[in-house]
Amino acid sequence: MLRLTFFLYGILASINIYLADSLTVQILSILGILFGLGIAISWPEPLPPPPPPDLWSEAPDDKERDMKLCSNCGKAVDQKWSMCPYCSKKV
Ligand SMILES: [Zn+2]
């Protein structure tokens, strides 16, 4: 929005050159064009563009853990565990 304002200011200043009679006003208008359009071009966008939604798609998912079922209570237990945390029996 701010860039658009400076851009319109540059356009108005360029129109002012054609309408103005005195050299001083024309010089000021030229300076206004350079100033306004320069800012309109170089002014940064207020917000950076949002990151692409698939930015983190390559991140590895949660590491899939090898699970096994407890032979006693049937609950899923980590593969490397030898004792079931639910029933304290050997799996
Ligand atoms: Zn168990």
PDB file of the backbone (N, CA, C, O) and the ligand in Angstrom, with CONECT records:
HET     ZN  A 101       1
ATOM      1  N   MET A   1       0.839  -1.203   0.000  1.00  0.00           N
ATOM      2  CA  MET A   1       0.000   0.000   0.000  1.00  0.00           C
ATOM      3  C   MET A   1       0.871   1.249   0.000  1.00  0.00           C
ATOM      4  O   MET A   1       0.604   2.211  -0.721  1.00  0.00           O
ATOM      5  N   LEU A   2       1.908   1.218   0.814  1.00  0.00           N
ATOM      6  CA  LEU A   2       2.785   2.386   0.881  1.00  0.00           C
ATOM      7  C   LEU A   2       3.525   2.556  -0.442  1.00  0.00           C
ATOM      8  O   LEU A   2       3.739   3.678  -0.904  1.00  0.00           O
ATOM      9  N   ARG A   3       3.906   1.453  -1.039  1.00  0.00           N
ATOM     10  CA  ARG A   3       4.587   1.541  -2.336  1.00  0.00           C
ATOM     11  C   ARG A   3       3.670   2.167  -3.364  1.00  0.00           C
ATOM     12  O   ARG A   3       4.098   2.989  -4.175  1.00  0.00           O
ATOM     13  N   LEU A   4       2.413   1.778  -3.328  1.00  0.00           N
ATOM     14  CA  LEU A   4       1.457   2.316  -4.293  1.00  0.00           C
ATOM     15  C   LEU A   4       1.323   3.820  -4.096  1.00  0.00           C
ATOM     16  O   LEU A   4       1.193   4.563  -5.069  1.00  0.00           O
ATOM     17  N   THR A   5       1.354   4.268  -2.865  1.00  0.00           N
ATOM     18  CA  THR A   5       1.245   5.696  -2.586  1.00  0.00           C
ATOM     19  C   THR A   5       2.419   6.455  -3.196  1.00  0.00           C
ATOM     20  O   THR A   5       2.238   7.487  -3.843  1.00  0.00           O
ATOM     21  N   PHE A   6       3.611   5.938  -2.984  1.00  0.00           N
ATOM     22  CA  PHE A   6       4.778   6.605  -3.572  1.00  0.00           C
ATOM     23  C   PHE A   6       4.730   6.539  -5.098  1.00  0.00           C
ATOM     24  O   PHE A   6       5.166   7.460  -5.788  1.00  0.00           O
ATOM     25  N   PHE A   7       4.196   5.444  -5.604  1.00  0.00           N
ATOM     26  CA  PHE A   7       4.100   5.316  -7.054  1.00  0.00           C
ATOM     27  C   PHE A   7       3.136   6.360  -7.612  1.00  0.00           C
ATOM     28  O   PHE A   7       3.419   6.986  -8.633  1.00  0.00           O
ATOM     29  N   LEU A   8       2.003   6.547  -6.944  1.00  0.00           N
ATOM     30  CA  LEU A   8       1.056   7.571  -7.375  1.00  0.00           C
ATOM     31  C   LEU A   8       1.681   8.958  -7.246  1.00  0.00           C
ATOM     32  O   LEU A   8       1.445   9.842  -8.070  1.00  0.00           O
ATOM     33  N   TYR A   9       2.471   9.125  -6.211  1.00  0.00           N
ATOM     34  CA  TYR A   9       3.147  10.407  -6.035  1.00  0.00           C
ATOM     35  C   TYR A   9       4.084  10.680  -7.205  1.00  0.00           C
ATOM     36  O   TYR A   9       4.169  11.814  -7.678  1.00  0.00           O
ATOM     37  N   GLY A  10       4.771   9.680  -7.662  1.00  0.00           N
ATOM     38  CA  GLY A  10       5.653   9.853  -8.807  1.00  0.00           C
ATOM     39  C   GLY A  10       4.874  10.194 -10.062  1.00  0.00           C
ATOM     40  O   GLY A  10       5.312  11.016 -10.867  1.00  0.00           O
ATOM     41  N   ILE A  11       3.712   9.557 -10.232  1.00  0.00           N
ATOM     42  CA  ILE A  11       2.892   9.846 -11.413  1.00  0.00           C
ATOM     43  C   ILE A  11       2.372  11.289 -11.348  1.00  0.00           C
ATOM     44  O   ILE A  11       2.391  12.019 -12.339  1.00  0.00           O
ATOM     45  N   LEU A  12       1.912  11.673 -10.167  1.00  0.00           N
ATOM     46  CA  LEU A  12       1.409  13.042 -10.017  1.00  0.00           C
ATOM     47  C   LEU A  12       2.518  14.052 -10.277  1.00  0.00           C
ATOM     48  O   LEU A  12       2.280  15.101 -10.875  1.00  0.00           O
ATOM     49  N   ALA A  13       3.726  13.738  -9.830  1.00  0.00           N
ATOM     50  CA  ALA A  13       4.840  14.667 -10.052  1.00  0.00           C
ATOM     51  C   ALA A  13       5.155  14.772 -11.536  1.00  0.00           C
ATOM     52  O   ALA A  13       5.506  15.846 -12.025  1.00  0.00           O
ATOM     53  N   SER A  14       5.030  13.653 -12.257  1.00  0.00           N
ATOM     54  CA  SER A  14       5.299  13.701 -13.695  1.00  0.00           C
ATOM     55  C   SER A  14       4.227  14.515 -14.411  1.00  0.00           C
ATOM     56  O   SER A  14       4.522  15.242 -15.360  1.00  0.00           O
ATOM     57  N   ILE A  15       2.984  14.391 -13.953  1.00  0.00           N
ATOM     58  CA  ILE A  15       1.929  15.231 -14.530  1.00  0.00           C
ATOM     59  C   ILE A  15       2.210  16.696 -14.224  1.00  0.00           C
ATOM     60  O   ILE A  15       1.971  17.580 -15.046  1.00  0.00           O
ATOM     61  N   ASN A  16       2.717  16.925 -13.036  1.00  0.00           N
ATOM     62  CA  ASN A  16       2.984  18.300 -12.612  1.00  0.00           C
ATOM     63  C   ASN A  16       4.029  18.966 -13.515  1.00  0.00           C
ATOM     64  O   ASN A  16       4.001  20.182 -13.704  1.00  0.00           O
ATOM     65  N   ILE A  17       4.938  18.180 -14.065  1.00  0.00           N
ATOM     66  CA  ILE A  17       5.953  18.759 -14.950  1.00  0.00           C
ATOM     67  C   ILE A  17       5.283  19.394 -16.174  1.00  0.00           C
ATOM     68  O   ILE A  17       5.628  20.499 -16.593  1.00  0.00           O
ATOM     69  N   TYR A  18       4.326  18.665 -16.723  1.00  0.00           N
ATOM     70  CA  TYR A  18       3.677  19.181 -17.938  1.00  0.00           C
ATOM     71  C   TYR A  18       2.827  20.407 -17.622  1.00  0.00           C
ATOM     72  O   TYR A  18       2.690  21.305 -18.454  1.00  0.00           O
ATOM     73  N   LEU A  19       2.260  20.442 -16.420  1.00  0.00           N
ATOM     74  CA  LEU A  19       1.362  21.544 -16.090  1.00  0.00           C
ATOM     75  C   LEU A  19       2.111  22.751 -15.556  1.00  0.00           C
ATOM     76  O   LEU A  19       1.612  23.873 -15.645  1.00  0.00           O
ATOM     77  N   ALA A  20       3.290  22.546 -15.006  1.00  0.00           N
ATOM     78  CA  ALA A  20       3.984  23.662 -14.370  1.00  0.00           C
ATOM     79  C   ALA A  20       4.661  24.540 -15.420  1.00  0.00           C
ATOM     80  O   ALA A  20       5.095  24.073 -16.473  1.00  0.00           O
ATOM     81  N   ASP A  21       4.730  25.788 -15.099  1.00  0.00           N
ATOM     82  CA  ASP A  21       5.354  26.743 -16.019  1.00  0.00           C
ATOM     83  C   ASP A  21       6.765  27.103 -15.574  1.00  0.00           C
ATOM     84  O   ASP A  21       7.659  27.290 -16.400  1.00  0.00           O
ATOM     85  N   SER A  22       6.955  27.199 -14.267  1.00  0.00           N
ATOM     86  CA  SER A  22       8.256  27.668 -13.798  1.00  0.00           C
ATOM     87  C   SER A  22       9.255  26.528 -13.754  1.00  0.00           C
ATOM     88  O   SER A  22       8.892  25.371 -13.538  1.00  0.00           O
ATOM     89  N   LEU A  23      10.485  26.863 -13.955  1.00  0.00           N
ATOM     90  CA  LEU A  23      11.543  25.852 -13.979  1.00  0.00           C
ATOM     91  C   LEU A  23      11.741  25.243 -12.596  1.00  0.00           C
ATOM     92  O   LEU A  23      12.067  24.063 -12.468  1.00  0.00           O
ATOM     93  N   THR A  24      11.541  26.053 -11.569  1.00  0.00           N
ATOM     94  CA  THR A  24      11.743  25.551 -10.208  1.00  0.00           C
ATOM     95  C   THR A  24      10.760  24.422  -9.902  1.00  0.00           C
ATOM     96  O   THR A  24      11.147  23.392  -9.350  1.00  0.00           O
ATOM     97  N   VAL A  25       9.513  24.612 -10.254  1.00  0.00           N
ATOM     98  CA  VAL A  25       8.517  23.577  -9.980  1.00  0.00           C
ATOM     99  C   VAL A  25       8.812  22.320 -10.793  1.00  0.00           C
ATOM    100  O   VAL A  25       8.598  21.204 -10.320  1.00  0.00           O
ATOM    101  N   GLN A  26       9.298  22.505 -11.999  1.00  0.00           N
ATOM    102  CA  GLN A  26       9.619  21.344 -12.826  1.00  0.00           C
ATOM    103  C   GLN A  26      10.774  20.553 -12.227  1.00  0.00           C
ATOM    104  O   GLN A  26      10.754  19.322 -12.214  1.00  0.00           O
ATOM    105  N   ILE A  27      11.777  21.267 -11.734  1.00  0.00           N
ATOM    106  CA  ILE A  27      12.911  20.569 -11.111  1.00  0.00           C
ATOM    107  C   ILE A  27      12.444  19.822  -9.869  1.00  0.00           C
ATOM    108  O   ILE A  27      12.834  18.678  -9.633  1.00  0.00           O
ATOM    109  N   LEU A  28      11.603  20.482  -9.079  1.00  0.00           N
ATOM    110  CA  LEU A  28      11.086  19.821  -7.883  1.00  0.00           C
ATOM    111  C   LEU A  28      10.252  18.597  -8.273  1.00  0.00           C
ATOM    112  O   LEU A  28      10.280  17.576  -7.585  1.00  0.00           O
ATOM    113  N   SER A  29       9.538  18.703  -9.343  1.00  0.00           N
ATOM    114  CA  SER A  29       8.731  17.561  -9.776  1.00  0.00           C
ATOM    115  C   SER A  29       9.613  16.398 -10.211  1.00  0.00           C
ATOM    116  O   SER A  29       9.323  15.237  -9.921  1.00  0.00           O
ATOM    117  N   ILE A  30      10.700  16.730 -10.914  1.00  0.00           N
ATOM    118  CA  ILE A  30      11.614  15.665 -11.333  1.00  0.00           C
ATOM    119  C   ILE A  30      12.213  14.980 -10.113  1.00  0.00           C
ATOM    120  O   ILE A  30      12.318  13.755 -10.055  1.00  0.00           O
ATOM    121  N   LEU A  31      12.606  15.802  -9.136  1.00  0.00           N
ATOM    122  CA  LEU A  31      13.137  15.215  -7.904  1.00  0.00           C
ATOM    123  C   LEU A  31      12.063  14.351  -7.233  1.00  0.00           C
ATOM    124  O   LEU A  31      12.355  13.292  -6.679  1.00  0.00           O
ATOM    125  N   GLY A  32      10.809  14.832  -7.297  1.00  0.00           N
ATOM    126  CA  GLY A  32       9.719  14.053  -6.700  1.00  0.00           C
ATOM    127  C   GLY A  32       9.529  12.730  -7.406  1.00  0.00           C
ATOM    128  O   GLY A  32       9.256  11.712  -6.768  1.00  0.00           O
ATOM    129  N   ILE A  33       9.671  12.739  -8.724  1.00  0.00           N
ATOM    130  CA  ILE A  33       9.531  11.486  -9.471  1.00  0.00           C
ATOM    131  C   ILE A  33      10.619  10.509  -9.065  1.00  0.00           C
ATOM    132  O   ILE A  33      10.352   9.343  -8.775  1.00  0.00           O
ATOM    133  N   LEU A  34      11.856  11.007  -9.047  1.00  0.00           N
ATOM    134  CA  LEU A  34      12.960  10.117  -8.692  1.00  0.00           C
ATOM    135  C   LEU A  34      12.797   9.599  -7.274  1.00  0.00           C
ATOM    136  O   LEU A  34      13.056   8.427  -6.998  1.00  0.00           O
ATOM    137  N   PHE A  35      12.370  10.471  -6.383  1.00  0.00           N
ATOM    138  CA  PHE A  35      12.214  10.067  -4.989  1.00  0.00           C
ATOM    139  C   PHE A  35      11.071   9.060  -4.837  1.00  0.00           C
ATOM    140  O   PHE A  35      11.222   7.993  -4.242  1.00  0.00           O
ATOM    141  N   GLY A  36       9.923   9.446  -5.401  1.00  0.00           N
ATOM    142  CA  GLY A  36       8.747   8.597  -5.222  1.00  0.00           C
ATOM    143  C   GLY A  36       8.899   7.251  -5.897  1.00  0.00           C
ATOM    144  O   GLY A  36       8.637   6.214  -5.288  1.00  0.00           O
ATOM    145  N   LEU A  37       9.320   7.258  -7.146  1.00  0.00           N
ATOM    146  CA  LEU A  37       9.454   5.989  -7.857  1.00  0.00           C
ATOM    147  C   LEU A  37      10.595   5.164  -7.295  1.00  0.00           C
ATOM    148  O   LEU A  37      10.531   3.935  -7.263  1.00  0.00           O
ATOM    149  N   GLY A  38      11.638   5.848  -6.853  1.00  0.00           N
ATOM    150  CA  GLY A  38      12.753   5.111  -6.263  1.00  0.00           C
ATOM    151  C   GLY A  38      12.322   4.366  -5.023  1.00  0.00           C
ATOM    152  O   GLY A  38      12.681   3.205  -4.828  1.00  0.00           O
ATOM    153  N   ILE A  39      11.558   5.028  -4.191  1.00  0.00           N
ATOM    154  CA  ILE A  39      11.066   4.347  -2.987  1.00  0.00           C
ATOM    155  C   ILE A  39      10.060   3.270  -3.372  1.00  0.00           C
ATOM    156  O   ILE A  39      10.041   2.185  -2.792  1.00  0.00           O
ATOM    157  N   ALA A  40       9.224   3.587  -4.361  1.00  0.00           N
ATOM    158  CA  ALA A  40       8.227   2.591  -4.763  1.00  0.00           C
ATOM    159  C   ALA A  40       8.894   1.321  -5.267  1.00  0.00           C
ATOM    160  O   ALA A  40       8.371   0.222  -5.081  1.00  0.00           O
ATOM    161  N   ILE A  41      10.044   1.473  -5.902  1.00  0.00           N
ATOM    162  CA  ILE A  41      10.734   0.285  -6.430  1.00  0.00           C
ATOM    163  C   ILE A  41      11.506  -0.430  -5.331  1.00  0.00           C
ATOM    164  O   ILE A  41      11.489  -1.657  -5.228  1.00  0.00           O
ATOM    165  N   SER A  42      12.193   0.382  -4.502  1.00  0.00           N
ATOM    166  CA  SER A  42      13.101  -0.250  -3.547  1.00  0.00           C
ATOM    167  C   SER A  42      12.447  -0.532  -2.207  1.00  0.00           C
ATOM    168  O   SER A  42      13.054  -1.185  -1.357  1.00  0.00           O
ATOM    169  N   TRP A  43      11.236  -0.063  -1.995  1.00  0.00           N
ATOM    170  CA  TRP A  43      10.618  -0.280  -0.687  1.00  0.00           C
ATOM    171  C   TRP A  43      10.326  -1.759  -0.499  1.00  0.00           C
ATOM    172  O   TRP A  43       9.744  -2.399  -1.374  1.00  0.00           O
ATOM    173  N   PRO A  44      10.722  -2.291   0.621  1.00  0.00           N
ATOM    174  CA  PRO A  44      10.477  -3.723   0.814  1.00  0.00           C
ATOM    175  C   PRO A  44       9.009  -3.983   1.095  1.00  0.00           C
ATOM    176  O   PRO A  44       8.296  -3.135   1.631  1.00  0.00           O
ATOM    177  N   GLU A  45       8.591  -5.138   0.730  1.00  0.00           N
ATOM    178  CA  GLU A  45       7.226  -5.542   1.036  1.00  0.00           C
ATOM    179  C   GLU A  45       7.068  -5.618   2.547  1.00  0.00           C
ATOM    180  O   GLU A  45       7.986  -6.052   3.244  1.00  0.00           O
ATOM    181  N   PRO A  46       5.920  -5.204   3.059  1.00  0.00           N
ATOM    182  CA  PRO A  46       5.759  -5.208   4.516  1.00  0.00           C
ATOM    183  C   PRO A  46       5.900  -6.592   5.123  1.00  0.00           C
ATOM    184  O   PRO A  46       6.383  -6.731   6.247  1.00  0.00           O
ATOM    185  N   LEU A  47       5.493  -7.590   4.411  1.00  0.00           N
ATOM    186  CA  LEU A  47       5.596  -8.943   4.948  1.00  0.00           C
ATOM    187  C   LEU A  47       6.309  -9.813   3.920  1.00  0.00           C
ATOM    188  O   LEU A  47       6.020  -9.718   2.728  1.00  0.00           O
ATOM    189  N   PRO A  48       7.211 -10.636   4.352  1.00  0.00           N
ATOM    190  CA  PRO A  48       7.826 -11.560   3.399  1.00  0.00           C
ATOM    191  C   PRO A  48       6.789 -12.564   2.926  1.00  0.00           C
ATOM    192  O   PRO A  48       5.827 -12.852   3.638  1.00  0.00           O
ATOM    193  N   PRO A  49       6.978 -13.086   1.754  1.00  0.00           N
ATOM    194  CA  PRO A  49       6.015 -14.078   1.272  1.00  0.00           C
ATOM    195  C   PRO A  49       5.998 -15.280   2.194  1.00  0.00           C
ATOM    196  O   PRO A  49       7.034 -15.674   2.729  1.00  0.00           O
ATOM    197  N   PRO A  50       4.845 -15.855   2.377  1.00  0.00           N
ATOM    198  CA  PRO A  50       4.773 -17.007   3.285  1.00  0.00           C
ATOM    199  C   PRO A  50       5.592 -18.159   2.736  1.00  0.00           C
ATOM    200  O   PRO A  50       5.695 -18.328   1.521  1.00  0.00           O
ATOM    201  N   PRO A  51       6.159 -18.932   3.601  1.00  0.00           N
ATOM    202  CA  PRO A  51       6.953 -20.077   3.128  1.00  0.00           C
ATOM    203  C   PRO A  51       6.052 -21.072   2.426  1.00  0.00           C
ATOM    204  O   PRO A  51       4.870 -21.184   2.750  1.00  0.00           O
ATOM    205  N   PRO A  52       6.599 -21.785   1.478  1.00  0.00           N
ATOM    206  CA  PRO A  52       5.776 -22.784   0.784  1.00  0.00           C
ATOM    207  C   PRO A  52       5.297 -23.831   1.774  1.00  0.00           C
ATOM    208  O   PRO A  52       6.016 -24.192   2.705  1.00  0.00           O
ATOM    209  N   PRO A  53       4.098 -24.310   1.573  1.00  0.00           N
ATOM    210  CA  PRO A  53       3.537 -25.258   2.554  1.00  0.00           C
ATOM    211  C   PRO A  53       4.299 -26.568   2.621  1.00  0.00           C
ATOM    212  O   PRO A  53       4.232 -27.281   3.621  1.00  0.00           O
ATOM    213  N   ASP A  54       5.031 -26.887   1.544  1.00  0.00           N
ATOM    214  CA  ASP A  54       5.741 -28.169   1.560  1.00  0.00           C
ATOM    215  C   ASP A  54       7.191 -28.000   1.993  1.00  0.00           C
ATOM    216  O   ASP A  54       8.060 -28.806   1.660  1.00  0.00           O
ATOM    217  N   LEU A  55       7.430 -26.909   2.759  1.00  0.00           N
ATOM    218  CA  LEU A  55       8.813 -26.627   3.151  1.00  0.00           C
ATOM    219  C   LEU A  55       9.379 -27.757   3.999  1.00  0.00           C
ATOM    220  O   LEU A  55      10.540 -28.139   3.852  1.00  0.00           O
ATOM    221  N   TRP A  56       8.554 -28.280   4.876  1.00  0.00           N
ATOM    222  CA  TRP A  56       9.052 -29.290   5.810  1.00  0.00           C
ATOM    223  C   TRP A  56       8.660 -30.693   5.359  1.00  0.00           C
ATOM    224  O   TRP A  56       8.757 -31.644   6.134  1.00  0.00           O
ATOM    225  N   SER A  57       8.225 -30.822   4.131  1.00  0.00           N
ATOM    226  CA  SER A  57       7.767 -32.138   3.714  1.00  0.00           C
ATOM    227  C   SER A  57       8.918 -33.126   3.661  1.00  0.00           C
ATOM    228  O   SER A  57       8.720 -34.334   3.790  1.00  0.00           O
ATOM    229  N   GLU A  58      10.146 -32.594   3.466  1.00  0.00           N
ATOM    230  CA  GLU A  58      11.278 -33.510   3.378  1.00  0.00           C
ATOM    231  C   GLU A  58      11.816 -33.894   4.738  1.00  0.00           C
ATOM    232  O   GLU A  58      12.628 -34.811   4.857  1.00  0.00           O
ATOM    233  N   ALA A  59      11.367 -33.201   5.753  1.00  0.00           N
ATOM    234  CA  ALA A  59      11.824 -33.566   7.089  1.00  0.00           C
ATOM    235  C   ALA A  59      11.334 -34.973   7.408  1.00  0.00           C
ATOM    236  O   ALA A  59      10.198 -35.332   7.099  1.00  0.00           O
ATOM    237  N   PRO A  60      12.183 -35.745   8.016  1.00  0.00           N
ATOM    238  CA  PRO A  60      11.762 -37.128   8.295  1.00  0.00           C
ATOM    239  C   PRO A  60      10.616 -37.148   9.292  1.00  0.00           C
ATOM    240  O   PRO A  60      10.581 -36.374  10.249  1.00  0.00           O
ATOM    241  N   ASP A  61       9.720 -38.016   9.050  1.00  0.00           N
ATOM    242  CA  ASP A  61       8.634 -38.196  10.008  1.00  0.00           C
ATOM    243  C   ASP A  61       9.202 -38.784  11.291  1.00  0.00           C
ATOM    244  O   ASP A  61      10.360 -39.193  11.365  1.00  0.00           O
ATOM    245  N   ASP A  62       8.373 -38.807  12.254  1.00  0.00           N
ATOM    246  CA  ASP A  62       8.808 -39.411  13.510  1.00  0.00           C
ATOM    247  C   ASP A  62       9.305 -40.822  13.222  1.00  0.00           C
ATOM    248  O   ASP A  62       8.659 -41.617  12.540  1.00  0.00           O
ATOM    249  N   LYS A  63      10.445 -41.085  13.756  1.00  0.00           N
ATOM    250  CA  LYS A  63      11.055 -42.377  13.483  1.00  0.00           C
ATOM    251  C   LYS A  63      10.115 -43.494  13.916  1.00  0.00           C
ATOM    252  O   LYS A  63       9.662 -43.567  15.059  1.00  0.00           O
ATOM    253  N   GLU A  64       9.856 -44.331  12.975  1.00  0.00           N
ATOM    254  CA  GLU A  64       8.957 -45.417  13.295  1.00  0.00           C
ATOM    255  C   GLU A  64       9.683 -46.412  14.177  1.00  0.00           C
ATOM    256  O   GLU A  64      10.761 -46.900  13.839  1.00  0.00           O
ATOM    257  N   ARG A  65       9.093 -46.692  15.273  1.00  0.00           N
ATOM    258  CA  ARG A  65       9.742 -47.587  16.217  1.00  0.00           C
ATOM    259  C   ARG A  65       9.228 -48.998  15.993  1.00  0.00           C
ATOM    260  O   ARG A  65       8.055 -49.243  15.712  1.00  0.00           O
ATOM    261  N   ASP A  66      10.152 -49.881  16.132  1.00  0.00           N
ATOM    262  CA  ASP A  66       9.750 -51.276  16.008  1.00  0.00           C
ATOM    263  C   ASP A  66       9.003 -51.670  17.273  1.00  0.00           C
ATOM    264  O   ASP A  66       9.523 -51.585  18.386  1.00  0.00           O
ATOM    265  N   MET A  67       7.802 -52.091  17.069  1.00  0.00           N
ATOM    266  CA  MET A  67       6.983 -52.438  18.208  1.00  0.00           C
ATOM    267  C   MET A  67       6.686 -53.936  18.164  1.00  0.00           C
ATOM    268  O   MET A  67       6.601 -54.557  17.105  1.00  0.00           O
ATOM    269  N   LYS A  68       6.541 -54.454  19.313  1.00  0.00           N
ATOM    270  CA  LYS A  68       6.079 -55.835  19.407  1.00  0.00           C
ATOM    271  C   LYS A  68       5.010 -55.892  20.476  1.00  0.00           C
ATOM    272  O   LYS A  68       4.918 -55.005  21.325  1.00  0.00           O
ATOM    273  N   LEU A  69       4.238 -56.892  20.434  1.00  0.00           N
ATOM    274  CA  LEU A  69       3.131 -57.001  21.370  1.00  0.00           C
ATOM    275  C   LEU A  69       3.543 -57.866  22.554  1.00  0.00           C
ATOM    276  O   LEU A  69       4.171 -58.914  22.408  1.00  0.00           O
ATOM    277  N   CYS A  70       3.177 -57.401  23.684  1.00  0.00           N
ATOM    278  CA  CYS A  70       3.460 -58.164  24.894  1.00  0.00           C
ATOM    279  C   CYS A  70       2.702 -59.483  24.838  1.00  0.00           C
ATOM    280  O   CYS A  70       1.506 -59.533  24.549  1.00  0.00           O
ATOM    281  N   SER A  71       3.422 -60.519  25.117  1.00  0.00           N
ATOM    282  CA  SER A  71       2.780 -61.834  25.035  1.00  0.00           C
ATOM    283  C   SER A  71       1.827 -62.056  26.209  1.00  0.00           C
ATOM    284  O   SER A  71       0.989 -62.957  26.183  1.00  0.00           O
ATOM    285  N   ASN A  72       1.969 -61.226  27.230  1.00  0.00           N
ATOM    286  CA  ASN A  72       1.132 -61.435  28.408  1.00  0.00           C
ATOM    287  C   ASN A  72      -0.136 -60.591  28.352  1.00  0.00           C
ATOM    288  O   ASN A  72      -1.238 -61.112  28.522  1.00  0.00           O
ATOM    289  N   CYS A  73       0.024 -59.235  28.105  1.00  0.00           N
ATOM    290  CA  CYS A  73      -1.145 -58.354  28.133  1.00  0.00           C
ATOM    291  C   CYS A  73      -1.535 -57.875  26.746  1.00  0.00           C
ATOM    292  O   CYS A  73      -2.613 -57.305  26.575  1.00  0.00           O
ATOM    293  N   GLY A  74      -0.682 -58.093  25.750  1.00  0.00           N
ATOM    294  CA  GLY A  74      -1.059 -57.762  24.381  1.00  0.00           C
ATOM    295  C   GLY A  74      -0.836 -56.316  24.001  1.00  0.00           C
ATOM    296  O   GLY A  74      -1.208 -55.923  22.895  1.00  0.00           O
ATOM    297  N   LYS A  75      -0.252 -55.512  24.854  1.00  0.00           N
ATOM    298  CA  LYS A  75      -0.017 -54.114  24.511  1.00  0.00           C
ATOM    299  C   LYS A  75       1.277 -53.962  23.720  1.00  0.00           C
ATOM    300  O   LYS A  75       2.179 -54.796  23.791  1.00  0.00           O
ATOM    301  N   ALA A  76       1.335 -52.859  22.958  1.00  0.00           N
ATOM    302  CA  ALA A  76       2.510 -52.618  22.121  1.00  0.00           C
ATOM    303  C   ALA A  76       3.669 -52.179  23.001  1.00  0.00           C
ATOM    304  O   ALA A  76       3.539 -51.271  23.822  1.00  0.00           O
ATOM    305  N   VAL A  77       4.791 -52.833  22.814  1.00  0.00           N
ATOM    306  CA  VAL A  77       5.978 -52.561  23.605  1.00  0.00           C
ATOM    307  C   VAL A  77       7.130 -52.332  22.652  1.00  0.00           C
ATOM    308  O   VAL A  77       7.205 -52.958  21.595  1.00  0.00           O
ATOM    309  N   ASP A  78       8.018 -51.445  23.021  1.00  0.00           N
ATOM    310  CA  ASP A  78       9.167 -51.173  22.164  1.00  0.00           C
ATOM    311  C   ASP A  78       9.968 -52.453  21.946  1.00  0.00           C
ATOM    312  O   ASP A  78      10.068 -53.324  22.810  1.00  0.00           O
ATOM    313  N   GLN A  79      10.533 -52.513  20.736  1.00  0.00           N
ATOM    314  CA  GLN A  79      11.182 -53.759  20.322  1.00  0.00           C
ATOM    315  C   GLN A  79      12.346 -54.130  21.228  1.00  0.00           C
ATOM    316  O   GLN A  79      12.588 -55.307  21.496  1.00  0.00           O
ATOM    317  N   LYS A  80      13.076 -53.098  21.704  1.00  0.00           N
ATOM    318  CA  LYS A  80      14.279 -53.417  22.458  1.00  0.00           C
ATOM    319  C   LYS A  80      14.019 -53.642  23.940  1.00  0.00           C
ATOM    320  O   LYS A  80      14.938 -53.946  24.701  1.00  0.00           O
ATOM    321  N   TRP A  81      12.800 -53.495  24.334  1.00  0.00           N
ATOM    322  CA  TRP A  81      12.509 -53.757  25.731  1.00  0.00           C
ATOM    323  C   TRP A  81      12.357 -55.247  25.950  1.00  0.00           C
ATOM    324  O   TRP A  81      11.804 -55.972  25.123  1.00  0.00           O
ATOM    325  N   SER A  82      12.846 -55.662  27.048  1.00  0.00           N
ATOM    326  CA  SER A  82      12.676 -57.076  27.394  1.00  0.00           C
ATOM    327  C   SER A  82      11.597 -57.253  28.456  1.00  0.00           C
ATOM    328  O   SER A  82      11.092 -58.354  28.673  1.00  0.00           O
ATOM    329  N   MET A  83      11.255 -56.144  29.114  1.00  0.00           N
ATOM    330  CA  MET A  83      10.224 -56.234  30.138  1.00  0.00           C
ATOM    331  C   MET A  83       9.025 -55.391  29.709  1.00  0.00           C
ATOM    332  O   MET A  83       9.211 -54.276  29.221  1.00  0.00           O
ATOM    333  N   CYS A  84       7.859 -55.867  29.870  1.00  0.00           N
ATOM    334  CA  CYS A  84       6.674 -55.093  29.523  1.00  0.00           C
ATOM    335  C   CYS A  84       6.449 -54.036  30.597  1.00  0.00           C
ATOM    336  O   CYS A  84       6.400 -54.375  31.780  1.00  0.00           O
ATOM    337  N   PRO A  85       6.310 -52.750  30.218  1.00  0.00           N
ATOM    338  CA  PRO A  85       6.104 -51.728  31.239  1.00  0.00           C
ATOM    339  C   PRO A  85       4.695 -51.751  31.820  1.00  0.00           C
ATOM    340  O   PRO A  85       4.432 -51.088  32.823  1.00  0.00           O
ATOM    341  N   TYR A  86       3.810 -52.485  31.221  1.00  0.00           N
ATOM    342  CA  TYR A  86       2.428 -52.488  31.694  1.00  0.00           C
ATOM    343  C   TYR A  86       2.189 -53.601  32.707  1.00  0.00           C
ATOM    344  O   TYR A  86       1.517 -53.424  33.723  1.00  0.00           O
ATOM    345  N   CYS A  87       2.762 -54.746  32.388  1.00  0.00           N
ATOM    346  CA  CYS A  87       2.488 -55.859  33.296  1.00  0.00           C
ATOM    347  C   CYS A  87       3.760 -56.429  33.932  1.00  0.00           C
ATOM    348  O   CYS A  87       3.715 -57.386  34.704  1.00  0.00           O
ATOM    349  N   SER A  88       4.898 -55.810  33.582  1.00  0.00           N
ATOM    350  CA  SER A  88       6.169 -56.195  34.203  1.00  0.00           C
ATOM    351  C   SER A  88       6.516 -57.662  33.943  1.00  0.00           C
ATOM    352  O   SER A  88       7.221 -58.290  34.733  1.00  0.00           O
ATOM    353  N   LYS A  89       6.027 -58.190  32.856  1.00  0.00           N
ATOM    354  CA  LYS A  89       6.375 -59.559  32.499  1.00  0.00           C
ATOM    355  C   LYS A  89       7.374 -59.529  31.360  1.00  0.00           C
ATOM    356  O   LYS A  89       7.473 -58.544  30.628  1.00  0.00           O
ATOM    357  N   LYS A  90       8.103 -60.601  31.221  1.00  0.00           N
ATOM    358  CA  LYS A  90       9.054 -60.679  30.127  1.00  0.00           C
ATOM    359  C   LYS A  90       8.291 -60.823  28.811  1.00  0.00           C
ATOM    360  O   LYS A  90       7.358 -61.617  28.691  1.00  0.00           O
ATOM    361  N   VAL A  91       8.721 -60.025  27.830  1.00  0.00           N
ATOM    362  CA  VAL A  91       8.011 -60.095  26.541  1.00  0.00           C
ATOM    363  C   VAL A  91       8.777 -60.989  25.573  1.00  0.00           C
ATOM    364  O   VAL A  91       8.347 -61.178  24.435  1.00  0.00           O
TER     365      VAL A  91
HETATM  366 ZN    ZN A 101       2.463 -56.780  29.121  1.00  0.00          ZN2+
END
